Amino acid sequence: MTNHLPFRRRVFNCVIWHAFICVVSLYAVCCTEEKPQGKYPVIDVANDVVSNNYQRLYCSDFFSSIELIPLETKKESILSTRHEWVILNDSLIFVRNSNNVIYVFDRSGKFLNQIGNIGRGPGEYPMLTDFFLNTDKPTVFLTDTRFILEYEYNGKFIRSYRKPFLGDAPIAECFYVSDNLFVGKICYNGKNEHNYCLFDHDGNIVKYFPNFIFYDKVGNYSSSLERALKPIRVYDHIYLKDNLNDTLYVLSNMKMMPAYIFNLGKYSIPKNHYSTMNFNPFESIMVLNIMATQKFIFYVMNIPNKFPRPKSPPRYVRTLNTTVSTESTVYGIFNIEQNTNILLDTDLHQRKGFVNDINGGLPFFSLYYAGNRELVTVWQSDDMKEALTEDYFSKQTIKDRQAHQKLKEVLKNLDEEDNPVVVIAKLK
């Protein structure tokens, strides 16, 4: 990959790198809660990292098909290259843009409407922190620091719900559960006994879930370490993981129980650094993101520099006028049925993800599970135009020629300044 990328791509790389540094500086995964030995499945990250257990996985072994949906590029629907989240249902695609609004497209990629605006009037919010779907009726929720706002899919504002007020322990990472209930992470303030809570539309807490990690906080700092990863829905189960615990919990039927444990061994954040968070993020293993299905757990983590990692090309950082390494970010997949864990090697082009031997395109790694065996990610248009050349294709194994031809048709009609392409892989 050349270092002299198009300006838009350089901006994207710069933003991604700074976002990564921010995440790495704040997020950690540690274990302090004692658990019965062998009671829960273990995702043995530490041993796989130490043993350099990286394997090249192929799309055709996991997915039956790959669908491409170019998002329509219009004046009123231009997405920056820093899209933060994409979610799908049976008929619509919702994309969070970097200007903190939600754009809605149909499943053909046609732009429909915008949801939400920054402001302080009715139906507006000062800062968008997250969004998620209502699974009981066709509405979408947007959150800011104090409220959850509900909208119809066409963008019409319905009403706002105040989050519970717990003084200096704000509620973050909210998610719709069912029966007009939300779950939220209670940020740690140095003394709170509860970790998560269920609350209703009036902001009343219906149930608390206990906190197992306590430490003295030095100063008045506020860190994402007191927060959690984005909740994950797999049908009637919701998976939750806060950053200072190695345990992935499952919430179902008003009960929150441990489900899986990430074994980070001695490479987790040292406990004596909790109070000040004064640590070197490149010396610890840290889980940065998780996505789950009924069969698999997909995750992204940071690997300490002292361990060998798959080679990947550096990214150009425009503000520094230099290139930076991206090798510390590693993808992993845990097979729930087989109780096996694999760290993903890069492909022949040193790109991360499942080697795309279905349509011959870019590697695939999921950002979101839409249900119905559909996993979702996004390919940037400029990245596709730059990478997917005839020379690239000549080195690929392509098992679905019809899908490959559709990819070529998308490329032919794609400009590097166009909106990204949503990619849906169907699990076997």
Summary of the structure (lengths in Angstrom):
residues: 428
radius of gyration: 21.3
end to end distance: 32.6
largest distance: 60.0
contacts: 1331
relative contact order: 0.19
helix: 16%
strand: 36%
